[in-house]
């Protein structure tokens, strides 16, 4: 049998461990963007709801329709059932107080049609400024649940018909809604030496607090007839400061209620208070295991808003970085998922980290950082790559295939691993789409939806790669998707590296990218541009865009509103793990506690992004 | 029975306890080193040459940790549980012959604390009672995770003890005696040895469950149950559970050495008793390394999967093995 690898996937797993594992059918997704269909949808919507459609907008080829709040439910149902908009990608809002538009609050609904490959944005003004209320879309797209809770929490919009409208990121006793434009961000006094004597800090550091035994509050719908256990925020398997409240019947999970917000850092609010270019550094800290992909998502969003395109060398380098990052992120995902199944004793985690180290070294070489990289800039890259880059990446390309095979021998071929993962954490394609699940989780449910293919950005259309799908809809499929995506990423990197174009890595637009240092000494124009960029910052045209990229964990979306100034007016981040985590209850209910952990590991969350 | 006999037994007991505690201490070091190498790490290397002082450093740390007793705990049982665990773990070793008889002071001293005629049953019994330590710890901690860990211990015990008992019965059937000394010394033809070794992988698997070792370490399962039954234990009480686990592991390896691999026997062992002890320790150590190898290589099963595994796979295999042994014994 030398040289011939047994494909264990073809052999049915022994029913000692698990029962039948039904395979779902693969959904077909057109790989051609249907832009005509998008325009047509807008027209059909206008024809069908002539009184409710207030305005339409076509900015940077993105269709946005303004709809009356009381017609939203009808419009949404029409779009979902008759126009095939099967996924609500994002559900957010913004405050138009300083834009001088009436009414003040607008709900934003970013829709995607996976079936027809279309996209459409709905803008819904909330009628009352004092007490903004919008209809809840949770009945139509269940994914709206957490999004609307977040909008309620941060923007103070109430959603009529929402099953469980309460704060999600901020503490329950928080006063005010931080993303409102009139929210005083300096409200809380911070101790400095100048105000150290202020009465607020009288007790600061001078008292030892009495230990408080917290009364465990049980969420609505759970009671003490079952065993309710509290997992986290300090727990070995919650991947950070996540708290899961699990209701158990014996060892079976009845319901899980994740409690988020322990790592909330208000990135969206901070984004409104820094210049466009400075938010790149914040994106590193969101999904800190894929900084490069976050950088890419943000700079592409701003470049779309500006309407500029970077030179081919920058595009190719960005693709290489994003794909290396995808491999690194998947390695951590696999390592920690196996850690969740095996405990700290099994060796796999360190194998994954050994390979990740090679990639982190490359990142260190190009950007100086190993975790927070900030390598990409609006209009290009921070710097061109050093000469040794090519050699180092080829080294990764050389060793990785055999290492991935080694993982497969350790895991795919292991009866115990398959017993622990097959049929565990089931999530059908319908559920996944309704819950807005994206990324490897969606593809493991048989939906080949990969933005790199269906909406190519950054030159992905030039590369030859497969959209990896599995139809098992379980933890094992998600693992397989990640493993095979690493192979596809290697293919993309190989192609990009072989055809790496020469040339500049920044756009030749002095309003966006500062001039090179040597020009400043003899060129007055360059000096002026440099001065303007550093004193005023880069200005963007007014308007709003939504840009999404395929991150290792799923679709990372940025909704940007510009008022023409050097700061974002509204900067919304759709974190893939935040949305994917919402599916945990669906996956874990009715299964064992151990499966809950396996399902959580297969979501691959990063709390920096979940809580933002 | 005279007083010298008592004295000899007392000395032997002290010797065995010291050896087991030392074995436990250095087993933790070996485990950390070996698992470290499996995981491409170096493992401990700071305390003394080759980290030889690491177990002492650990012990000092454990002893001087603050004693915390959770307010929800049932205090008596909570304190008693680690003692039960470690007490019965130590007792089980009493019947294991760890070397040939030595001639000292004109007497023949067997290197075995008690050669009772139901040695095998005694070991099964001690293992069974030792499990109560875990169950009581989980029950008395007043913590949901501990309770789940205790529940799992009970379910696990019911599942693995049956095939384990049947394998032991087969060995007893083949050897025709219940004493460990007898099982070790019985003369078998070569095919009986082969037949005996067929049982070793199965028995080893069951012993992994008996000693709560990975991939069957459900009572603690740090991934979902934080630390299972011992979540609320800290300091020296935690160390006692740890000690019990390792001593159980050593005992299990020693019993496997005696049953399957001839105990202390080896070339020249009968002439030089110290060589016999060396063989015994070496064989035991190799089996212990198997425990570590398994731990570094496999993910953990799910708790219901162990039960299916025990009842649907191990139990039939053990019954077939028992029948096979009976046929062999009758025919040969």
Interface residues (C-beta under 8 A of the other chain):
Chain A: X16 X17 X227 X228 X229 X231 X235 X236 X237 X248 X251 X338 X339 X340 X341 X342 X343 X344 X345 X346 X347 X349 X350 X351 X354 X414 X416 X417 X419 X420 X592 X593 X594 X595 X596 X597
Chain B: X35 X38 X39 X40 X41 X144 X145 X147 X148 X151 X152 X214 X215 X217 X221 X222 X223 X224 X225 X226 X295 X296 X297 X298 X299 X300 X301 X302 X303 X304 X305 X308 X309 X312 X313
